Every structure is written in C-alpha cells, then in structure tokens.
C-alpha cells in the first residue's frame, strides 16, 4: 500500500495564448505523503489553481503523470476520474460554496448520501465531523446564519465527509480575519493528522504556511522548496 496520497511526476501544462503558448507548469514534480500538509505559496497568476486542478483531476496534464493513493490516473476514463474525485478528493475554496437552502448538517451529509450512505448514517457522521471542528452547536443553522469562520469549518467538514485521501484547498482563509484564519487552519490540520489524509493548500498567508510540514512555490514552471 502506498504511503503517498498525491504524486505529480514531471507534469507540464500550458495555455494557448493565441500567438504564443503560456507555459504554466514545466516538468513539475511533487510528492504529498499520508498525514502531510503542504503549503503552496506563490503570486497570483503563477499557476497555483492549475496545479490544484491537476491534483484534483479537474484537468489532465499535457505531459507527465498524476498519481493518487498509488494509482496512476492518466489512463482513467472521464467517468473513472469523476468517481475517484468523488471518493478520494475533497475540495475547500476561498468562498465556502455551501448550499444556502440546506443546514450545516445537511451540507455535510449530502456528499455521503450521493456516495450511497443512508440519511441516518450520513447525518450521524456529519454531526461527528462538525463536532470535531467545533461547530456542532450550529448544525441546524443555514449558511447565512453562520459566521465566516463557521462557514469555512462546515466547508472543511463537507470536504472530509467521504474520508478522502487528499484535501485540496485554494486560499481557504483568504476572506477571514487572522484569529478566525487560525481556527480554520487548526481545524484542517487536526483533521488531516487524525485521518492520515493529506492536504495541498494554496495560500498567501505566510504565518499559516510556516505551520505546514513543507512549503513550496512555483518558479519557472517547477515546484521548488520555499523558505519563509
């Protein structure tokens, strides 16, 4: 069994900019092991979102390999990629993207029900996750009734609902004040260590990035270590 939840091997990706090609990634490589949280710090436009999309199987690399939980995903059909994304990857974005008409509990239960769990089983585990993240008392509230930090912790619970091997987060604390950012980051870090999953987090917050297991950046299309 692999101890690596995400591996990018010599991955290249470019956008067609009309007259010239815009090379975002050029033979970029990265390994994220079980229980690890990797912070990705880079300026806007450097390719952070592209990297997360490749790792989350939302895009295919033009060259190189993407491996999740030991399985090379390159040859997978679109259907197989969708199933793997649903079952092994969780996403957290800068804006929580919770379903506004459902409660916090329902937002966390729905992904589990889509994956085949009963309502009672999904609701029970959803409450456990919300409790672990300190928002169980708000389980019956809709997103509009939650603070920004509470919304993001519910979003993290939703991302973790199907026990993914990998959590990908794009500026998950970007809209939060420093104290709330710290709470959200601690919740995410605790969840990863507890479940031996992994996380790759794009962030501009150097203080939070310092608490990651490793910090990397993008330089000339390569993924390289970054000293804060």
N, C-alpha and C positions, 0 to 999 in steps of 0.2 A: 504493500500500500504506500502511495506517495505521501511524503511529508510536505509537499508543495501544493498550495491551492491555486496559484496562478504563476504561469511562466510565459514570458514573451521572449521569443528566440529570433534575433536578427529581423525584427519586424520593420517593414517600410510602408509608408503611406504618404501619398501626395494628392493634392487637389489640382484640378485643371483650372488654371487662372487665365485661360484664353491664350494669349501669345506665349506665355511661359508657365511651366509647371511649378506649383508651390509645394516644395518638399517639407512635410511636417515631421515625419519620422524617417530615419535612415539607418537601417540595421541596428535598431534599438533593442536592448535586452534587459529583462528584469525578472527576478525571482521573488515571490512572496510566499513564505512558509507558513505552516499552521501556527496560529497564535500570534502572528506578527501584524503590526500595524505600520505601514509605510506611508510617510507623508511626501506628497509631491508638491514642491514649491517652485513656481515658475511664473513669469509675467503673462499677462493676458495675450492671447494670440500665439503662444509658444507651442500649443498642441496638447494641453492637459486634457481637455474634453475629448479630443480624438483618441488619446491613449485610454481613457476610461471607457469609451465606446468600443474600442477593440477588445479590451479586457472583459467587457460585459456582453460580448457577442452581438452588439448592435451594428457593428461594421466588421468587414472581413479585411485582413491585411492584404496588401497587394504583393508583398513578399514576406517570407518568414512564417513562423508558427506561433499559435496561441494555444496553450495547454491549460486546462482547468481540472484540478483534482487528478492530475496524472493522465488525462485524456486529451489527445491532440484533436482540436476542434476544426481543423482546416477542411477536412473532407465531409463534415456533417452537412446534411440537408438543412434547408431553412426550417423545416418542421422540427428536426432534432435539435437545432440550435435554440429554437424557441422553448422547447421542453427543458433543455439544460439551463437556459437562462432563468426559467421559472423555478426550477428545483434547486439550483446551486448558486445563484447570484442574487444579491439584494442591492437595491439602489437607494441612495439618500441624496437629495438635491438641496440646493441653497434655499429654494422655496419648497415647503413641505409636500405640496400636491396631495393633501388628504382629500377624500371625497366629502364635500361640505354637507351633504344631506344625511350622512351617517355619523354615529357616535365614534369616539376614540376606540372603544372596544370593537365595534363593527368594522372599522377601518383595518384593524389588525387581524380580525377573524376572516374577512373576505378572501385574502390570498390563500389561506389554508383551505377554505371551502372550495375554491377553484381547483385546488390540488387534490380534492377528494375527501377531506375530513367532514364529519358531521357538524351541524351547527353547535351542538353542545361541546364536542371535543375541541373545536376551533375556538369557541368562546372561553373555555377553561384555560387553554394555553395562552390566548390573547391576554387574559387577566394576569396570568403569571408573568408574562413579559412586561406588561405595564407596571406591575408591582416591582419587578426588578429595576425598572427605570424610574421609579418614584412617582408615577403618575396614575396609579390605580384609583386613587380617590376621584379622579377626573374621567373615569372610564365611560360614564354615561353622558358626558358632555360632547357637543359637536365642536368641530374645529374653531368656529367663530367665537366660541365661549372659552377658548384656551389661550394662554399667553404664547408668545413666540417660542420660548424655550420648551413649553409643554408640547406645542405642535411638533417641534423637531424631535422630541423624545418619542412621541407617538409614531412619527415617521420612521425612526430607527427601529422601534418595535415591529412595525409593519415590514421593514426590510429584513428583519430577522425571523419573521413568522414561520417560514418554511425551513428553518435551520440551514441557511445557505453556507456553503464552504467559503464564499467570498462576498464581502460587502464593499461596494464602490461608492464613494461619497464625493460629490462635487461642491466644494465650498459649503459644507453643511452648517457652519456657524457664521456665514457671511453677513446675515441680516440681524445678528444678535449682539447685545452688549457684552463686554468682557466677562462679567460674572456668569451670565447665562451661557455664554460660549463654553466656559469651563465646565459647567454642569453637563452640558450636552456631550462634550468631548469625553468626560469621565464616564458617562453612561455608555458611550460607544466603545471605549477602551475596555470597560468591565465586561461588556457583552462578548467581545472578541476573545478575551482571555478565558472567560467562563466556558465558552462553547468550542474553543480551539478552532475557530474560524479565522479568517484573515481579512485585512482591510487595506485598501489603497485609497488615500484621501488627498484630494487636491485642495490646497488651502493657501491663502496669503498670510495667515496668522503665524508668525514665526514662533511666538511663545507656545502655541499649541503644538506646532511641528516639532519643537525640541523634545516633546514628551513621547514622540513616536519611537519605534525601535530603530528605524533608519529614516533618513531624509534624502530624497533625490531631487534632481532637477532635470530639465531638458536643455541640452546645449548642442547646437548644430545637428539636431535630429537624433541625438543619442541620449540615453538615460544615464546620468552620471551622479555620483555622490555629491551632496551639497552640505557645506559647512555653514552653520548659522552663527 
